[in-house]
Amino acid sequence: MAPIEKYRTQVQNLLKQYIEQRPLFEEIETQMVVDTTHDHYQLVNVGWVNKRRVYGCILHIDIKGDKVWIQHNGTELFVAEDLVALGIPKDRIVLGFHAPFKRQFTEFSVN
């Protein structure tokens, strides 16, 4: 399996695991949004609580070239470490939510 195909599978499997682990809230659904054509992957909360609309992206991952970019992590999970545990090398993971100058201070790729 080519690395990009492997990354697509691993990212989707990780998002499925996260959905299964999330606690159930009254009328809030966590949806997995997958675009394998453009390699965008998200978890989004959609629903209602106390007559108020709830909508928001809680996790956004892109695959750009041969790297997996974590664009947004609104969870308390260590997504990058979970990706490493699935076999994606640290030098193929970019913490896109960090400013470019800060990425050099992490164990992960700068871009």
Backbone atoms as SQL, in Angstrom:
CREATE TABLE atoms (id INTEGER PRIMARY KEY, chain TEXT, resi INTEGER, resn TEXT, atom TEXT, x REAL, y REAL, z REAL);
INSERT INTO atoms VALUES
  (1, 'A', 1, 'MET', 'N', 0.856, -1.185, 0.000),
  (2, 'A', 1, 'MET', 'CA', 0.000, 0.000, 0.000),
  (3, 'A', 1, 'MET', 'C', 0.896, 1.240, 0.000),
  (4, 'A', 2, 'ALA', 'N', 0.611, 2.178, -0.883),
  (5, 'A', 2, 'ALA', 'CA', 1.374, 3.427, -0.954),
  (6, 'A', 2, 'ALA', 'C', 1.171, 4.216, 0.328),
  (7, 'A', 3, 'PRO', 'N', 2.199, 5.003, 0.729),
  (8, 'A', 3, 'PRO', 'CA', 2.072, 5.761, 1.995),
  (9, 'A', 3, 'PRO', 'C', 0.805, 6.604, 2.086),
  (10, 'A', 4, 'ILE', 'N', 0.423, 7.293, 1.014),
  (11, 'A', 4, 'ILE', 'CA', -0.761, 8.161, 1.104),
  (12, 'A', 4, 'ILE', 'C', -2.023, 7.337, 1.336),
  (13, 'A', 5, 'GLU', 'N', -2.124, 6.172, 0.705),
  (14, 'A', 5, 'GLU', 'CA', -3.277, 5.294, 0.924),
  (15, 'A', 5, 'GLU', 'C', -3.287, 4.789, 2.366),
  (16, 'A', 6, 'LYS', 'N', -2.114, 4.463, 2.862),
  (17, 'A', 6, 'LYS', 'CA', -1.981, 4.013, 4.250),
  (18, 'A', 6, 'LYS', 'C', -2.402, 5.126, 5.207),
  (19, 'A', 7, 'TYR', 'N', -1.955, 6.364, 4.934),
  (20, 'A', 7, 'TYR', 'CA', -2.313, 7.495, 5.791),
  (21, 'A', 7, 'TYR', 'C', -3.814, 7.724, 5.779),
  (22, 'A', 8, 'ARG', 'N', -4.432, 7.647, 4.594),
  (23, 'A', 8, 'ARG', 'CA', -5.888, 7.833, 4.507),
  (24, 'A', 8, 'ARG', 'C', -6.616, 6.823, 5.396),
  (25, 'A', 9, 'THR', 'N', -6.212, 5.584, 5.289),
  (26, 'A', 9, 'THR', 'CA', -6.843, 4.521, 6.081),
  (27, 'A', 9, 'THR', 'C', -6.622, 4.747, 7.570),
  (28, 'A', 10, 'GLN', 'N', -5.396, 5.085, 7.946),
  (29, 'A', 10, 'GLN', 'CA', -5.084, 5.272, 9.364),
  (30, 'A', 10, 'GLN', 'C', -5.836, 6.465, 9.955),
  (31, 'A', 11, 'VAL', 'N', -5.895, 7.564, 9.213),
  (32, 'A', 11, 'VAL', 'CA', -6.612, 8.749, 9.706),
  (33, 'A', 11, 'VAL', 'C', -8.096, 8.427, 9.882),
  (34, 'A', 12, 'GLN', 'N', -8.693, 7.771, 8.898),
  (35, 'A', 12, 'GLN', 'CA', -10.115, 7.430, 9.007),
  (36, 'A', 12, 'GLN', 'C', -10.370, 6.468, 10.167),
  (37, 'A', 13, 'ASN', 'N', -9.501, 5.503, 10.355),
  (38, 'A', 13, 'ASN', 'CA', -9.660, 4.571, 11.477),
  (39, 'A', 13, 'ASN', 'C', -9.550, 5.292, 12.812),
  (40, 'A', 14, 'LEU', 'N', -8.620, 6.241, 12.902),
  (41, 'A', 14, 'LEU', 'CA', -8.468, 7.004, 14.140),
  (42, 'A', 14, 'LEU', 'C', -9.721, 7.823, 14.433),
  (43, 'A', 15, 'LEU', 'N', -10.273, 8.484, 13.421),
  (44, 'A', 15, 'LEU', 'CA', -11.490, 9.269, 13.636),
  (45, 'A', 15, 'LEU', 'C', -12.645, 8.382, 14.073),
  (46, 'A', 16, 'LYS', 'N', -12.752, 7.201, 13.484),
  (47, 'A', 16, 'LYS', 'CA', -13.802, 6.262, 13.907),
  (48, 'A', 16, 'LYS', 'C', -13.623, 5.871, 15.372),
  (49, 'A', 17, 'GLN', 'N', -12.385, 5.627, 15.780),
  (50, 'A', 17, 'GLN', 'CA', -12.118, 5.294, 17.186),
  (51, 'A', 17, 'GLN', 'C', -12.534, 6.434, 18.103),
  (52, 'A', 18, 'TYR', 'N', -12.210, 7.658, 17.701),
  (53, 'A', 18, 'TYR', 'CA', -12.563, 8.814, 18.525),
  (54, 'A', 18, 'TYR', 'C', -14.078, 8.937, 18.673),
  (55, 'A', 19, 'ILE', 'N', -14.804, 8.720, 17.590),
  (56, 'A', 19, 'ILE', 'CA', -16.269, 8.806, 17.668),
  (57, 'A', 19, 'ILE', 'C', -16.804, 7.759, 18.637),
  (58, 'A', 20, 'GLU', 'N', -16.268, 6.545, 18.570),
  (59, 'A', 20, 'GLU', 'CA', -16.719, 5.472, 19.449),
  (60, 'A', 20, 'GLU', 'C', -16.422, 5.777, 20.917),
  (61, 'A', 21, 'GLN', 'N', -15.354, 6.528, 21.191),
  (62, 'A', 21, 'GLN', 'CA', -14.946, 6.832, 22.561),
  (63, 'A', 21, 'GLN', 'C', -15.656, 8.051, 23.145),
  (64, 'A', 22, 'ARG', 'N', -16.227, 8.897, 22.279),
  (65, 'A', 22, 'ARG', 'CA', -16.825, 10.140, 22.761),
  (66, 'A', 22, 'ARG', 'C', -18.077, 9.853, 23.582),
  (67, 'A', 23, 'PRO', 'N', -18.234, 10.585, 24.666),
  (68, 'A', 23, 'PRO', 'CA', -19.465, 10.415, 25.452),
  (69, 'A', 23, 'PRO', 'C', -20.667, 10.925, 24.659),
  (70, 'A', 24, 'LEU', 'N', -21.802, 10.333, 24.892),
  (71, 'A', 24, 'LEU', 'CA', -23.026, 10.764, 24.211),
  (72, 'A', 24, 'LEU', 'C', -23.638, 11.934, 24.968),
  (73, 'A', 25, 'PHE', 'N', -23.959, 12.970, 24.245),
  (74, 'A', 25, 'PHE', 'CA', -24.634, 14.119, 24.817),
  (75, 'A', 25, 'PHE', 'C', -26.066, 14.120, 24.314),
  (76, 'A', 26, 'GLU', 'N', -26.917, 14.845, 25.003),
  (77, 'A', 26, 'GLU', 'CA', -28.353, 14.846, 24.723),
  (78, 'A', 26, 'GLU', 'C', -28.678, 14.779, 23.234),
  (79, 'A', 27, 'GLU', 'N', -28.589, 15.873, 22.568),
  (80, 'A', 27, 'GLU', 'CA', -28.970, 15.919, 21.160),
  (81, 'A', 27, 'GLU', 'C', -27.815, 16.386, 20.292),
  (82, 'A', 28, 'ILE', 'N', -26.593, 15.996, 20.653),
  (83, 'A', 28, 'ILE', 'CA', -25.425, 16.371, 19.870),
  (84, 'A', 28, 'ILE', 'C', -24.854, 15.129, 19.205),
  (85, 'A', 29, 'GLU', 'N', -24.698, 15.217, 17.914),
  (86, 'A', 29, 'GLU', 'CA', -24.136, 14.124, 17.134),
  (87, 'A', 29, 'GLU', 'C', -22.725, 14.509, 16.696),
  (88, 'A', 30, 'THR', 'N', -21.786, 13.601, 16.825),
  (89, 'A', 30, 'THR', 'CA', -20.448, 13.819, 16.298),
  (90, 'A', 30, 'THR', 'C', -20.386, 13.135, 14.940),
  (91, 'A', 31, 'GLN', 'N', -20.151, 13.941, 13.912),
  (92, 'A', 31, 'GLN', 'CA', -20.104, 13.428, 12.550),
  (93, 'A', 31, 'GLN', 'C', -18.667, 13.378, 12.045),
  (94, 'A', 32, 'MET', 'N', -18.381, 12.359, 11.249),
  (95, 'A', 32, 'MET', 'CA', -17.084, 12.246, 10.593),
  (96, 'A', 32, 'MET', 'C', -17.257, 12.708, 9.163),
  (97, 'A', 33, 'VAL', 'N', -16.506, 13.730, 8.775),
  (98, 'A', 33, 'VAL', 'CA', -16.570, 14.278, 7.428),
  (99, 'A', 33, 'VAL', 'C', -15.292, 13.859, 6.710),
  (100, 'A', 34, 'VAL', 'N', -15.451, 13.127, 5.594),
  (101, 'A', 34, 'VAL', 'CA', -14.307, 12.566, 4.889),
  (102, 'A', 34, 'VAL', 'C', -14.354, 12.980, 3.421),
  (103, 'A', 35, 'ASP', 'N', -13.273, 13.573, 2.956),
  (104, 'A', 35, 'ASP', 'CA', -13.109, 13.926, 1.544),
  (105, 'A', 35, 'ASP', 'C', -11.794, 13.311, 1.071),
  (106, 'A', 36, 'THR', 'N', -11.872, 12.099, 0.526),
  (107, 'A', 36, 'THR', 'CA', -10.652, 11.416, 0.093),
  (108, 'A', 36, 'THR', 'C', -10.132, 11.950, -1.235),
  (109, 'A', 37, 'THR', 'N', -10.938, 12.704, -1.959),
  (110, 'A', 37, 'THR', 'CA', -10.467, 13.319, -3.206),
  (111, 'A', 37, 'THR', 'C', -9.465, 14.426, -2.907),
  (112, 'A', 38, 'HIS', 'N', -9.773, 15.243, -1.893),
  (113, 'A', 38, 'HIS', 'CA', -8.905, 16.367, -1.528),
  (114, 'A', 38, 'HIS', 'C', -8.172, 16.131, -0.209),
  (115, 'A', 39, 'ASP', 'N', -8.401, 14.980, 0.396),
  (116, 'A', 39, 'ASP', 'CA', -7.747, 14.564, 1.638),
  (117, 'A', 39, 'ASP', 'C', -7.977, 15.517, 2.807),
  (118, 'A', 40, 'HIS', 'N', -9.257, 15.762, 3.091),
  (119, 'A', 40, 'HIS', 'CA', -9.675, 16.526, 4.265),
  (120, 'A', 40, 'HIS', 'C', -10.508, 15.598, 5.149),
  (121, 'A', 41, 'TYR', 'N', -10.221, 15.617, 6.448),
  (122, 'A', 41, 'TYR', 'CA', -10.890, 14.723, 7.397),
  (123, 'A', 41, 'TYR', 'C', -11.231, 15.525, 8.649),
  (124, 'A', 42, 'GLN', 'N', -12.511, 15.459, 9.066),
  (125, 'A', 42, 'GLN', 'CA', -12.936, 16.247, 10.221),
  (126, 'A', 42, 'GLN', 'C', -13.895, 15.471, 11.111),
  (127, 'A', 43, 'LEU', 'N', -13.902, 15.844, 12.378),
  (128, 'A', 43, 'LEU', 'CA', -14.968, 15.478, 13.293),
  (129, 'A', 43, 'LEU', 'C', -15.693, 16.767, 13.639),
  (130, 'A', 44, 'VAL', 'N', -17.012, 16.741, 13.510),
  (131, 'A', 44, 'VAL', 'CA', -17.829, 17.937, 13.715),
  (132, 'A', 44, 'VAL', 'C', -18.970, 17.593, 14.666),
  (133, 'A', 45, 'ASN', 'N', -19.221, 18.465, 15.638),
  (134, 'A', 45, 'ASN', 'CA', -20.387, 18.325, 16.509),
  (135, 'A', 45, 'ASN', 'C', -21.548, 19.096, 15.906),
  (136, 'A', 46, 'VAL', 'N', -22.721, 18.455, 15.865),
  (137, 'A', 46, 'VAL', 'CA', -23.931, 19.064, 15.318),
  (138, 'A', 46, 'VAL', 'C', -25.097, 18.695, 16.226),
  (139, 'A', 47, 'GLY', 'N', -25.899, 19.689, 16.603),
  (140, 'A', 47, 'GLY', 'CA', -27.075, 19.368, 17.408),
  (141, 'A', 47, 'GLY', 'C', -27.598, 20.547, 18.201),
  (142, 'A', 48, 'TRP', 'N', -28.293, 20.210, 19.278),
  (143, 'A', 48, 'TRP', 'CA', -28.950, 21.202, 20.121),
  (144, 'A', 48, 'TRP', 'C', -28.758, 20.859, 21.593),
  (145, 'A', 49, 'VAL', 'N', -28.581, 21.897, 22.416),
  (146, 'A', 49, 'VAL', 'CA', -28.546, 21.750, 23.866),
  (147, 'A', 49, 'VAL', 'C', -29.296, 22.942, 24.456),
  (148, 'A', 50, 'ASN', 'N', -30.314, 22.649, 25.262),
  (149, 'A', 50, 'ASN', 'CA', -31.104, 23.709, 25.902),
  (150, 'A', 50, 'ASN', 'C', -31.589, 24.749, 24.898),
  (151, 'A', 51, 'LYS', 'N', -32.128, 24.278, 23.791),
  (152, 'A', 51, 'LYS', 'CA', -32.685, 25.133, 22.742),
  (153, 'A', 51, 'LYS', 'C', -31.635, 26.014, 22.059),
  (154, 'A', 52, 'ARG', 'N', -30.363, 25.652, 22.207),
  (155, 'A', 52, 'ARG', 'CA', -29.284, 26.398, 21.558),
  (156, 'A', 52, 'ARG', 'C', -28.588, 25.491, 20.570),
  (157, 'A', 53, 'ARG', 'N', -28.287, 26.041, 19.411),
  (158, 'A', 53, 'ARG', 'CA', -27.623, 25.294, 18.348),
  (159, 'A', 53, 'ARG', 'C', -26.163, 25.050, 18.712),
  (160, 'A', 54, 'VAL', 'N', -25.711, 23.845, 18.471),
  (161, 'A', 54, 'VAL', 'CA', -24.321, 23.471, 18.678),
  (162, 'A', 54, 'VAL', 'C', -23.772, 23.025, 17.330),
  (163, 'A', 55, 'TYR', 'N', -22.713, 23.664, 16.898),
  (164, 'A', 55, 'TYR', 'CA', -22.047, 23.261, 15.659),
  (165, 'A', 55, 'TYR', 'C', -20.589, 23.674, 15.755),
  (166, 'A', 56, 'GLY', 'N', -19.710, 22.763, 15.441),
  (167, 'A', 56, 'GLY', 'CA', -18.306, 23.148, 15.428),
  (168, 'A', 56, 'GLY', 'C', -17.389, 21.989, 15.110),
  (169, 'A', 57, 'CYS', 'N', -16.295, 22.338, 14.476),
  (170, 'A', 57, 'CYS', 'CA', -15.260, 21.375, 14.152),
  (171, 'A', 57, 'CYS', 'C', -14.445, 21.102, 15.410),
  (172, 'A', 58, 'ILE', 'N', -14.293, 19.829, 15.761),
  (173, 'A', 58, 'ILE', 'CA', -13.490, 19.501, 16.931),
  (174, 'A', 58, 'ILE', 'C', -12.134, 18.908, 16.546),
  (175, 'A', 59, 'LEU', 'N', -12.026, 18.410, 15.317),
  (176, 'A', 59, 'LEU', 'CA', -10.756, 17.872, 14.851),
  (177, 'A', 59, 'LEU', 'C', -10.698, 17.970, 13.334),
  (178, 'A', 60, 'HIS', 'N', -9.590, 18.486, 12.817),
  (179, 'A', 60, 'HIS', 'CA', -9.422, 18.645, 11.367),
  (180, 'A', 60, 'HIS', 'C', -8.021, 18.170, 10.999),
  (181, 'A', 61, 'ILE', 'N', -7.965, 17.178, 10.111),
  (182, 'A', 61, 'ILE', 'CA', -6.701, 16.631, 9.625),
  (183, 'A', 61, 'ILE', 'C', -6.718, 16.671, 8.103),
  (184, 'A', 62, 'ASP', 'N', -5.614, 17.109, 7.506),
  (185, 'A', 62, 'ASP', 'CA', -5.442, 17.087, 6.057),
  (186, 'A', 62, 'ASP', 'C', -4.238, 16.235, 5.718),
  (187, 'A', 63, 'ILE', 'N', -4.251, 15.669, 4.522),
  (188, 'A', 63, 'ILE', 'CA', -3.056, 15.029, 3.980),
  (189, 'A', 63, 'ILE', 'C', -2.611, 15.901, 2.819),
  (190, 'A', 64, 'LYS', 'N', -1.400, 16.438, 2.944),
  (191, 'A', 64, 'LYS', 'CA', -0.833, 17.306, 1.910),
  (192, 'A', 64, 'LYS', 'C', 0.477, 16.684, 1.449),
  (193, 'A', 65, 'GLY', 'N', 0.515, 16.293, 0.184),
  (194, 'A', 65, 'GLY', 'CA', 1.710, 15.636, -0.312),
  (195, 'A', 65, 'GLY', 'C', 1.901, 14.330, 0.432),
  (196, 'A', 66, 'ASP', 'N', 3.038, 14.186, 1.086),
  (197, 'A', 66, 'ASP', 'CA', 3.325, 12.959, 1.828),
  (198, 'A', 66, 'ASP', 'C', 3.284, 13.180, 3.341),
  (199, 'A', 67, 'LYS', 'N', 2.568, 14.244, 3.764),
  (200, 'A', 67, 'LYS', 'CA', 2.510, 14.561, 5.196),
  (201, 'A', 67, 'LYS', 'C', 1.067, 14.657, 5.677),
  (202, 'A', 68, 'VAL', 'N', 0.899, 14.325, 6.954),
  (203, 'A', 68, 'VAL', 'CA', -0.397, 14.422, 7.620),
  (204, 'A', 68, 'VAL', 'C', -0.362, 15.680, 8.470),
  (205, 'A', 69, 'TRP', 'N', -1.259, 16.611, 8.162),
  (206, 'A', 69, 'TRP', 'CA', -1.325, 17.895, 8.862),
  (207, 'A', 69, 'TRP', 'C', -2.489, 17.885, 9.848),
  (208, 'A', 70, 'ILE', 'N', -2.195, 18.107, 11.116),
  (209, 'A', 70, 'ILE', 'CA', -3.246, 18.293, 12.111),
  (210, 'A', 70, 'ILE', 'C', -3.532, 19.793, 12.123),
  (211, 'A', 71, 'GLN', 'N', -4.635, 20.187, 11.495),
  (212, 'A', 71, 'GLN', 'CA', -4.974, 21.605, 11.335),
  (213, 'A', 71, 'GLN', 'C', -5.636, 22.186, 12.578),
  (214, 'A', 72, 'HIS', 'N', -6.421, 21.355, 13.254),
  (215, 'A', 72, 'HIS', 'CA', -7.133, 21.820, 14.454),
  (216, 'A', 72, 'HIS', 'C', -7.354, 20.627, 15.367),
  (217, 'A', 73, 'ASN', 'N', -7.076, 20.816, 16.646),
  (218, 'A', 73, 'ASN', 'CA', -7.355, 19.781, 17.639),
  (219, 'A', 73, 'ASN', 'C', -8.079, 20.434, 18.804),
  (220, 'A', 74, 'GLY', 'N', -9.385, 20.331, 18.790),
  (221, 'A', 74, 'GLY', 'CA', -10.199, 20.882, 19.866),
  (222, 'A', 74, 'GLY', 'C', -10.543, 19.831, 20.904),
  (223, 'A', 75, 'THR', 'N', -9.755, 18.779, 20.953),
  (224, 'A', 75, 'THR', 'CA', -9.978, 17.710, 21.932),
  (225, 'A', 75, 'THR', 'C', -8.877, 17.766, 22.987),
  (226, 'A', 76, 'GLU', 'N', -8.978, 16.897, 23.956),
  (227, 'A', 76, 'GLU', 'CA', -7.920, 16.755, 24.954),
  (228, 'A', 76, 'GLU', 'C', -7.021, 15.574, 24.611),
  (229, 'A', 77, 'LEU', 'N', -7.197, 15.031, 23.427),
  (230, 'A', 77, 'LEU', 'CA', -6.446, 13.859, 22.996),
  (231, 'A', 77, 'LEU', 'C', -5.123, 14.264, 22.353),
  (232, 'A', 78, 'PHE', 'N', -4.138, 13.391, 22.453),
  (233, 'A', 78, 'PHE', 'CA', -2.846, 13.617, 21.818),
  (234, 'A', 78, 'PHE', 'C', -2.886, 12.971, 20.429),
  (235, 'A', 79, 'VAL', 'N', -3.515, 13.658, 19.500),
  (236, 'A', 79, 'VAL', 'CA', -3.777, 13.119, 18.169),
  (237, 'A', 79, 'VAL', 'C', -2.484, 12.731, 17.466),
  (238, 'A', 80, 'ALA', 'N', -1.469, 13.573, 17.533),
  (239, 'A', 80, 'ALA', 'CA', -0.202, 13.270, 16.865),
  (240, 'A', 80, 'ALA', 'C', 0.393, 11.974, 17.397),
  (241, 'A', 81, 'GLU', 'N', 0.364, 11.782, 18.699),
  (242, 'A', 81, 'GLU', 'CA', 0.904, 10.556, 19.286),
  (243, 'A', 81, 'GLU', 'C', 0.073, 9.340, 18.874),
  (244, 'A', 82, 'ASP', 'N', -1.231, 9.521, 18.757),
  (245, 'A', 82, 'ASP', 'CA', -2.086, 8.418, 18.299),
  (246, 'A', 82, 'ASP', 'C', -1.775, 8.056, 16.855),
  (247, 'A', 83, 'LEU', 'N', -1.472, 9.052, 16.023),
  (248, 'A', 83, 'LEU', 'CA', -1.081, 8.780, 14.637),
  (249, 'A', 83, 'LEU', 'C', 0.255, 8.034, 14.584),
  (250, 'A', 84, 'VAL', 'N', 1.178, 8.404, 15.446),
  (251, 'A', 84, 'VAL', 'CA', 2.468, 7.698, 15.520),
  (252, 'A', 84, 'VAL', 'C', 2.234, 6.242, 15.928),
  (253, 'A', 85, 'ALA', 'N', 1.361, 6.034, 16.890),
  (254, 'A', 85, 'ALA', 'CA', 1.062, 4.669, 17.343),
  (255, 'A', 85, 'ALA', 'C', 0.461, 3.825, 16.220),
  (256, 'A', 86, 'LEU', 'N', -0.185, 4.485, 15.259),
  (257, 'A', 86, 'LEU', 'CA', -0.755, 3.768, 14.117),
  (258, 'A', 86, 'LEU', 'C', 0.274, 3.532, 13.012),
  (259, 'A', 87, 'GLY', 'N', 1.489, 4.054, 13.204),
  (260, 'A', 87, 'GLY', 'CA', 2.545, 3.776, 12.232),
  (261, 'A', 87, 'GLY', 'C', 2.955, 4.935, 11.347),
  (262, 'A', 88, 'ILE', 'N', 2.406, 6.123, 11.578),
  (263, 'A', 88, 'ILE', 'CA', 2.817, 7.283, 10.781),
  (264, 'A', 88, 'ILE', 'C', 4.038, 7.895, 11.454),
  (265, 'A', 89, 'PRO', 'N', 5.159, 7.999, 10.742),
  (266, 'A', 89, 'PRO', 'CA', 6.387, 8.547, 11.345),
  (267, 'A', 89, 'PRO', 'C', 6.219, 10.007, 11.763),
  (268, 'A', 90, 'LYS', 'N', 6.904, 10.393, 12.833),
  (269, 'A', 90, 'LYS', 'CA', 6.818, 11.768, 13.335),
  (270, 'A', 90, 'LYS', 'C', 7.249, 12.790, 12.285),
  (271, 'A', 91, 'ASP', 'N', 8.188, 12.413, 11.427),
  (272, 'A', 91, 'ASP', 'CA', 8.651, 13.364, 10.407),
  (273, 'A', 91, 'ASP', 'C', 7.669, 13.498, 9.244),
  (274, 'A', 92, 'ARG', 'N', 6.525, 12.807, 9.334),
  (275, 'A', 92, 'ARG', 'CA', 5.455, 12.914, 8.334),
  (276, 'A', 92, 'ARG', 'C', 4.218, 13.581, 8.924),
  (277, 'A', 93, 'ILE', 'N', 4.310, 14.043, 10.169),
  (278, 'A', 93, 'ILE', 'CA', 3.184, 14.693, 10.842),
  (279, 'A', 93, 'ILE', 'C', 3.538, 16.147, 11.105),
  (280, 'A', 94, 'VAL', 'N', 2.649, 17.052, 10.698),
  (281, 'A', 94, 'VAL', 'CA', 2.843, 18.490, 10.911),
  (282, 'A', 94, 'VAL', 'C', 1.754, 18.980, 11.858),
  (283, 'A', 95, 'LEU', 'N', 2.167, 19.687, 12.895),
  (284, 'A', 95, 'LEU', 'CA', 1.212, 20.301, 13.821),
  (285, 'A', 95, 'LEU', 'C', 0.830, 21.666, 13.248),
  (286, 'A', 96, 'GLY', 'N', -0.103, 21.644, 12.307),
  (287, 'A', 96, 'GLY', 'CA', -0.494, 22.855, 11.584),
  (288, 'A', 96, 'GLY', 'C', -1.112, 23.925, 12.453),
  (289, 'A', 97, 'PHE', 'N', -1.587, 23.561, 13.636),
  (290, 'A', 97, 'PHE', 'CA', -2.196, 24.545, 14.533),
  (291, 'A', 97, 'PHE', 'C', -1.147, 25.349, 15.291),
  (292, 'A', 98, 'HIS', 'N', 0.126, 24.943, 15.192),
  (293, 'A', 98, 'HIS', 'CA', 1.219, 25.731, 15.760),
  (294, 'A', 98, 'HIS', 'C', 1.750, 26.685, 14.700),
  (295, 'A', 99, 'ALA', 'N', 2.140, 27.880, 15.108),
  (296, 'A', 99, 'ALA', 'CA', 2.764, 28.828, 14.179),
  (297, 'A', 99, 'ALA', 'C', 4.015, 28.178, 13.584),
  (298, 'A', 100, 'PRO', 'N', 4.318, 28.467, 12.316),
  (299, 'A', 100, 'PRO', 'CA', 5.476, 27.828, 11.676),
  (300, 'A', 100, 'PRO', 'C', 6.774, 27.939, 12.474),
  (301, 'A', 101, 'PHE', 'N', 7.038, 29.071, 13.100),
  (302, 'A', 101, 'PHE', 'CA', 8.299, 29.215, 13.837),
  (303, 'A', 101, 'PHE', 'C', 8.334, 28.340, 15.096),
  (304, 'A', 102, 'LYS', 'N', 7.175, 27.944, 15.626),
  (305, 'A', 102, 'LYS', 'CA', 7.135, 27.112, 16.823),
  (306, 'A', 102, 'LYS', 'C', 7.311, 25.623, 16.520),
  (307, 'A', 103, 'ARG', 'N', 7.039, 25.231, 15.289),
  (308, 'A', 103, 'ARG', 'CA', 7.084, 23.807, 14.946),
  (309, 'A', 103, 'ARG', 'C', 8.476, 23.214, 15.110),
  (310, 'A', 104, 'GLN', 'N', 9.505, 24.026, 14.962),
  (311, 'A', 104, 'GLN', 'CA', 10.873, 23.522, 15.101),
  (312, 'A', 104, 'GLN', 'C', 11.163, 23.013, 16.507),
  (313, 'A', 105, 'PHE', 'N', 10.378, 23.428, 17.466),
  (314, 'A', 105, 'PHE', 'CA', 10.582, 23.026, 18.847),
  (315, 'A', 105, 'PHE', 'C', 9.808, 21.770, 19.238),
  (316, 'A', 106, 'THR', 'N', 9.132, 21.154, 18.257),
  (317, 'A', 106, 'THR', 'CA', 8.412, 19.916, 18.516),
  (318, 'A', 106, 'THR', 'C', 9.209, 18.741, 17.934),
  (319, 'A', 107, 'GLU', 'N', 8.734, 17.554, 18.194),
  (320, 'A', 107, 'GLU', 'CA', 9.364, 16.349, 17.659),
  (321, 'A', 107, 'GLU', 'C', 8.861, 16.027, 16.258),
  (322, 'A', 108, 'PHE', 'N', 7.969, 16.870, 15.736),
  (323, 'A', 108, 'PHE', 'CA', 7.299, 16.577, 14.480),
  (324, 'A', 108, 'PHE', 'C', 7.835, 17.453, 13.357),
  (325, 'A', 109, 'SER', 'N', 7.339, 17.216, 12.144),
  (326, 'A', 109, 'SER', 'CA', 7.804, 17.944, 10.967),
  (327, 'A', 109, 'SER', 'C', 7.430, 19.428, 11.061),
  (328, 'A', 110, 'VAL', 'N', 8.244, 20.279, 10.440),
  (329, 'A', 110, 'VAL', 'CA', 7.942, 21.713, 10.459),
  (330, 'A', 110, 'VAL', 'C', 7.027, 22.115, 9.317),
  (331, 'A', 111, 'ASN', 'N', 7.021, 21.355, 8.224),
  (332, 'A', 111, 'ASN', 'CA', 6.088, 21.600, 7.109),
  (333, 'A', 111, 'ASN', 'C', 6.159, 20.503, 6.091);
